[in-house]
Amino acid sequence: MVLVPAAEVVMVEAHGERLTITTRDQRRHTILYRLKNLEERLDPGQFVRLGRGLIVNFSAIERFVTDRAGTSTVVLNNGQTLKMSRMQTVRLRRLLQDVLK
């Protein structure tokens, strides 16, 4: 068993009930757990859902770019790019507005 502090988690990707947790040092850990259940246990001020099967640590986001269709691409500090759903784009904007107030 490996304990991974939440602050070290960059993202959690779901493949059914198999979750892949990627850490800041690019290590990957796989667990059997539902993403929905894990999301409930994570701090919503620290983690944001980017889509149906993806949660990202807010501090790992370098920037995000929205296209004309309303979808966004998120760029992480490590250079990785991830697509975000339109619904989650709206939620992230609201979260950013609340943080920047």
N, C-alpha and C positions, 0 to 999 in steps of 0.2 A: 504494500500500500504506500502510495506517495501522497503526501499532503501538499497541496499547491495553494499558497496564499492568494486571495482574490486579487490583490494588487499586482501580482505577477502574471495574471491571465490577460492575454491580448484579445483572444476570441474563442468562442465555443461554436463549433459547427455540428449540426445534427445530420445523421444519416439513419433515419428511423429512430430507434431508441439507443443507438450507439452515438455517443458524443465524442468529438475530438477536441481536446482543450490544447490550445497553442499558447505557450508562455513567451515572455519577453526575450528569453534566450533561445527562442525558436524550437524548444523541445515540445514534443507532442505526447499527450497522454490520452488514452481511450478508456471510456467508462460506459457502462450500460445504465442509462438514466434518461428520463424524459426531459427534453429541453424546457418545456413549460414548468416542470417542477423545479428545475435548477434556477430558472429565471425568477421564480417566486422567492428563492433564498438569497439572490444577489441584490445588492444595493441598487435601486433604480436610478440613483444619482450618479452611479459609477459605471453602470452597464446599460447599453441601449440595444434593442433588437433592430437589426437591419432588414430582416425578412423572415420568412417562415421558419427557416432552419439556421439562423445565424444571430449570435449575440456578440457584441464587441465592447471592450473596455473603452469608455468615453475618452480616457486620457491617451489612448493609442491612436486616436483619430487626428491626423494632421490637417486635413481639409476635406470638403466635399463639394462636388460640382453637380448642379442640377441642369438637365437638358430641357429642351422645349416641351417634351412630352410629360415632364413632371417627375421623371425618375432621376435618381442620383447615383453617382459613383463616389464612393468613399475611398480616400487615400490614407493608409495607415503610416505611422512613423517609419516602419520598416520598408516602405515603398510598395507594399501590396495594395492592389485595388480590389474593391468589392462593390457589387451592385446592391442598391437599396430599393425596396419597393416604394411606390408612390405614397402609400399610406404611412409607411415608416418615415419617409422624407418629411411629411407634414408633422409627425410626432417629434422628430429630431429638431426641426425648426422651432417648434414650441419650447422644447427643452432648452435650446440655445438662447432663446429670448428670455426665458426665466432666469437662466444663469447669468446673462449679461445685464440684467436689471440692477 
